[in-house]
Structures are given as structure tokens and as C-alpha cells.
């Protein structure tokens, strides 16, 4: 039995690093996890209470494909609270995580052979999902002077059916301001390119608020998730906001591809949307961790980075020390038991000389991780 060509995707390397770290732990080592983009905190207490109250009174079963109406209404209220914009609840589609949202979006918008532009460095699963759906990826090489974000010329000078932009971005944490977002969306309109905005790190910002594409235009697709700000990665719940004329198309696909997002997760999300006080305490931890890394990383010889505007990652140029980030990350794990992600996950070309550190862990774990990295850098790296 043969495998499909479209199924021959690259591995998600951070998952391989997680597995290697898990094997270290099984062997008795204490590993500091700076590799995974997952909050170190659990789901908010109000999410757990919401499930506890509901599950004792009713059976968890299928919901309507677009998501339970109460949840869609509360997500719409979130847009009013965060961005002061009105989003009709019927435009919101609840999905099995943001991964389900990407699959649904790519399937609903593009035909086999269409081309979608994605920035590099960028979230690796964009490319792999597109390939698995027999869609083409146009890699847009981005640079620090543009905050590692695509610019209007990248759309105007290319023939793209779609453009996918993340702000805050993974792995760099960079954000687009409203002016630059407007220029990108205007360029997409001029070229009849669908604009897709990945906003799953919204809510985790530091010096300025992230701008939603919906503040600029309703003629776009916005994807978000309960995984990051809401600290609910394992609950696998996300959502899409679509223009009105796309609702039925996406609904039909959701009915057949997923039936619905997990009912229990939707109930938990109802509570999570009311937990802003608890969630903002998590943000204070991220802020403290970010400040610590800005101060401490240069002392270790890891000074070549741009401080993130949002999310919880540092993307660090380690070209002074290696041109093999996979081996570099392996050495860090083997020698000092700190898990970091090689940059090749995010940029197949330049990522051989970069690594990503996640600071979504506790501050105490981060302090210990920095002590171990100091040992690694002083013992094994010659400047």
C-alpha cells in the first residue's frame, strides 16, 4: 500500500523536541521546557466551573456545526470589548482548535493548485496543511527591518490566491500596526487575494494592543483560538470569523469534516470568556518573563534578537555559534536538560542559524532554565 504524495509533509519539529524531552524525563532527568508554545497555567477556574455545573445536568452530545449560539454570542461580545467593533454572531464558526480552523479555511476558500503566501519565518503547520490539501505555498522571505512581516510589495509582485499573516507572530512575536495592516489588506484587494489573519496570540501583548484585521475590513478571514490567551491548549477549541456570503459554505464543510467542535470544550469556553481577571494575571507572568529574558539573554551571549511585541517567544540568531540549529538544540537538551526549538521549524532556509525560546512557563522555571543555559554557553560555546 502506497502513501499519498500530499501526505508526505515535514515533521513538526517542536513536537519531536517535546518527545525527546519526555524521554529525558522518563530517564529521570528534570527538563525545563522552553520549546513548546503552551501556557504553563491550566484553564481558568471559571472554565472548569462551567463544565462542572453543566456536565452534572446534561449529556455532552453533538452541537450545531457552527457552535452553540451562546458561545458565538460571547465571542462576538469579545470583539466589542477588545476592539470596539460589532461582529454578528452568525459570522462566527467554532472549530476544533485553530488547526481545524486552518483546515476549514483552506478547504473553503481554495481549489487544488491555488497558491497561498506565508511569511518565513512562520508557523510551520501552515505550509504542511496547505501541502496536504494539494495547495501551493509561496514562501515570503521576511526581514527584521519589517518586523519579520510581509509587506504590500510581496502581494503586488506575486500572483497569490491568498495571503496568511499572523500578528502577533510565531516565532518572532512581532505585530503589525494598523497602518501596515491597512497597506497589506489594500494590496490584497487590488490583487483579488484573500486576506487571512491568524490572531491566536491576541490578548498577549505588551507595549501596545494588537490590531484585528476586522478593524480594517470585513472582507477577510480571521482565525483565533482558546489555546493561548485563554490557556486551553488541550481543549482544542478555536473559531473563525467569515464574511456573510461565506457562512453557508463553511457550515457545510464543518458539518461533514468535524460535525462540531467538542461540546465539553465549548461549555468550558463560556466560562473562560468571563475569566479576564485570572487570565490577565497570566499576562503579568509573561511580562515578567519577557523582561527577564531581555535583560539576561545578552549576558549569555544570546543578544541577537528583537524583543517580541506579543505572544511568548524569543527568536534568536545563533549564527555566531552554529549553522545547525537542530544539533544545537539537541546539545542543549542533552547537556543541560533545557528544551528549545530549532529555527529550521519556522524557516527551512535561514532557520539553521536560529532558535526559538518560549517563555510561557513559570518564572521560577525560566530562572532555572537561564542558569542552565548560562552553563551551556560558557562550557560549550567559544565566542
N, C-alpha and C positions, 0 to 999 in steps of 0.2 A: 504494500500500500504506500503510495507516494504522498509526500506533504505538498501543500499548495505553495506556490511561489509567493503569493501575497501574505501568507502566514509566516514567511521567513524574516521575521523582524529581529532587530537587535535586542539584546537583553537590556533591561532597566538596571543599570549598574548599581545604583544605590540599593536596590533590593538584594543584589549579590553581596554588597558590603554588609548589609544587615544580617544576611545569613552567615557570613564569615564571622561577624561579631558574636552572633548567637552561639556558634560553635566554640568560640573562645570562652564564652560564659559557661557552656556545658563542661568545659575542661577545667573550670574552677577559677578563671580569671574575672576580675571586675572590670568591665568595659565602660568607658564614658562615651555616650552616644552623641556625637556631633555630626552624624551623617544624615539622619532622617528628618524630613520636613514635617515633623509631627509634634504638636504641643505636648510638653511633659505633664500637663494637667489633664484631669479627667473631664468628662462632660459636666456642664454646670449642674449644680444641685437641683435647680428648678426643672431641668430636663428629666432627671431621674424621678423627681416627684410627679411630674406629668405622666410618666409611664406607669408608675406605681398606682396612681389614682385611677388610671384608665383600664389597665390590664386586669384589675380585680373586678371590673364591672362589665367587660365585654371581651369577645374573642377578636384576636387580631386576624384580619382577613384581607381580601382584595379591597383596594380603594379604587375610586375612579382613576383613569390613566393619568390625568393631568395633576393629580394630587388632591388631597382633601381640601375642600373650599376654605375652611377656617385657616389652614396654613397658608394658602395662597393669598388670602386677605392680609394675614400678618406680615408676610414678606412684602406685600405692596406697602404696608404701613412703614416698614423699614426704609424703603426708598424715600418716603416722605420725611422721616426723622433724620436720615443721614444726609440726604441731598436736596430736600425740599422740592421733590418732583412727584407728580402724580403718575403712578403706573397702574393700569387697570388689572385687577387680579386675574382676569381671564387670559391675559398675555403671559402669565407665569406658569411654567411647566416644571413640576417637581420630578427629579430624576434620581436614579441610583448612583449617587456621588457625582462629582464633576466629570469623572471618566465616562459615566453613562451620558452625561450632557454633551460631551465632545462627540461620542459615537452618534448620538441622535442628531446633533447639529450637522456633522459632516454628511451623514446619510440623507438628511432632509434637504440640504442645500446644493449638493454637488453630485455630478454624474461621473462614472468611471472615466479616468483620463483627465479630469479637471485638475487645476493647479492651485494650491493654497500656499501663500507666502508665510513663513515663520521666521522670526529673528533668531540669530545664533550669536552668543549662547542663549539657550532657551530650554524650556521643559521638554525632555526627550520623548515623552509619550505622544506629543503632538505628531511628530514625524512617523512614529511607529503605527499609530492608529490610522493615519492617512494612508500609509502603505498597505495595511491590512484591508482597507476598503478600496484598494486599487485606485487611489488618488495620488497625484504627484505633489511632492513638496518642493517649493522653491526656497532654498536656504538664503536668507538675507543676512549677510555679514554685518554686524553692528559694532560700534566703537564707543570707547569711553567718553569721547567728546560729545556724543549724542546720548549719553547715559545708557549705552547698550540697548537702544530702542531704534526701530525702523524710522525712517524719515519719509516725507512726501515723495522725494525723488525715487525712492525704492519702488513705489507703486507706479509712478508716472513712466518710469523707464523699463517696466516689466509688464508682461501680459499675465495678469493674475485673475483667477475667478474668485478668490477670497484672500483676505489678509487676517491673520490671527495675531493679536497683540495682547500682552499681559502687563498690567500696571496695578500694583507693584509686581515686579517680575521675579521669576525664579530662573537662574540662581543669583541674580545681582541685587535684587531688592530695589531697583530703580523705578521711578514713577514718571509718567508723562504729566506735564501741567496742562491746563485747559487749552492754551494756545496751540501747543504742539499736537494735542489730541484733535483739535479742530482741523488743523492742516492735514493730518492723516485721513480723517473722515472725508474732508472735502476732496482730497486726491482720489479716494476710493469711489466717491460719487461720480467724479469726472470720468473715471476709467470703468465704471459699472462693475466695480469689485465689491463683493460682500465684505463688510467690516464686522469682525467677531472680536469681542472684548472679553478676555479672561480676567475676572475681578475677584478671584477666590481669596486674595490676601487683603481685600478691603476690610477696614476696621483695625488693621495692624499697620499704623503709620506713625511717624514721629514728629517731624517739624512742620508738616502741612498735611491737609486732608487729601486723600485720593479722590480723583475726579472720575465719576462714572461716565461712560460713553453716552448714557441716556440723558445726561445733562447737555449734550451737544446735539444728539439726533435720536429720533425714534426708529430711524431706518437702519438698524443694526441689530446684532445678536449679542446679548450679554449673558455670560455664564458665571455663576457663583456657587458657593458650597458652604456647608456647615462644618467642614473639616478644620479650618484654620482658626479664624477669629472665635468661632463657637466651640472649638476644642472637641470636635466629634468625628475624628477621622474614621474610627471603626464602625460608625453608624451608617456610613455610605449613603449620604444624602446631599444632593445638590439641586440647583434649579437653573432654568433658562428663562430669559425674557425675550420674547419674539415679537415682531410686528404683527398686527392683527391678521393680515392676509396669509400668515404662515401657521396660524394656530391649528387649523384642522389637519394640515399636512403633518405637523409634528405629533399631533394627537394620534393619528392613525398609526404612525410608526411606533410611538410609545406603547400603544395597545398591543402591538404584535411583537415588539422586541423585548419589552420588560413587563408587560401587563400593568405594573405600577411600581413605584418605589416602596420599600418596606414600610408597612403600616406602623410598626412599633417605632421606627425612626422618625416618621412624620409626627407621631404623638410627642416624642422627645423634643423635636424641634419647636413645637408650640411653647414648651417651657423655656427652651434655650433663648427664644426671641424676647423673653421677659427678663433675662438674666444679665442685663448690661452692667450692673454694679460688680458682680463677680467676674465677668469677662474683662472688664477694664482693669481689674487687679492683675489679671494675667498680662495685660499690656504693660503695666508698670514693671513687671519682671523682665519682659522683653527689652524695655527701655534701659533698665539697669544693665542687662547683659550686653546690649549693644554698646553702651558707654564703656563698659569694661573692656570689650574687645578693641574698640578704637584706641584705648589707652595702652593696652598690654601687647597686642599683636606686633607693633613695631619693635618692641623690646626683644621679641623673639626672632627678629629678622624677617618678619612677615608683614612688611609695611606697604606692599604694592597692592592696594585695594581702594575702592571708592566706598565710603560709608553708605550703607543702604538707607533709602528713603522710607522703605516699608518692608513688609514680610519679616523673616527672621534668619537671613543668610548673609554671610560674607563670602564674596567670590574673590579669591586671592591668586595673584600671579606668582608662581613659584619657579619661574623660568631660570632664576639665578641658581637654583638647586637641582633641577631635574627637567628632562624632556619626556618623562614617562610618569604621568600622574597616577596611573594605575599602580605601578610598582611603588611609588612614593606613598600612596595611601595604604598599601599593604604593609609597608615597612613601619608606618606609624602604628598600625593596629598590632603588628607582631611584636614591636619593641616596647611600646609604652601603653598599649591597650586603649587607644583612643581611635574611634571610628570616624573617618572623614570621607567625603565623596570626591573621587577624581573628576576633574573638569571635563574629561572626554565624554562623560554622560551628557553634557549640555552643549558641547561644541566639538564635533568629531575631528576637526582640524586643529584649532588653537587650544583646545581643552587638554592637550597632552602636557601643557605647562601651567595648568591652573588646578585649584582645589576649591571645594565649597565647604564651609563650616556652617552648621545650623546651630543657632543659639536659642532654640525653643525649649531647651532643658531648664532645670532649676539652676539658680545662681550658684548654689554650692557645687553642683556637678560641673558647671562651667569653670569655676575656680580650680577644681581638681584637674579638669582637662587641660587648662592652661599650664599648670605645674608640670604635667606630663609632657606637653608639647615643648616646654622650655628644655626639659631633659633631652628630648629627641633632637631638637635643633642644635643644642650645644654639643651633643655627643657624636651625632652622625652627619651633620651638615657643616661643610667647610666653606666659609664665605670667601 
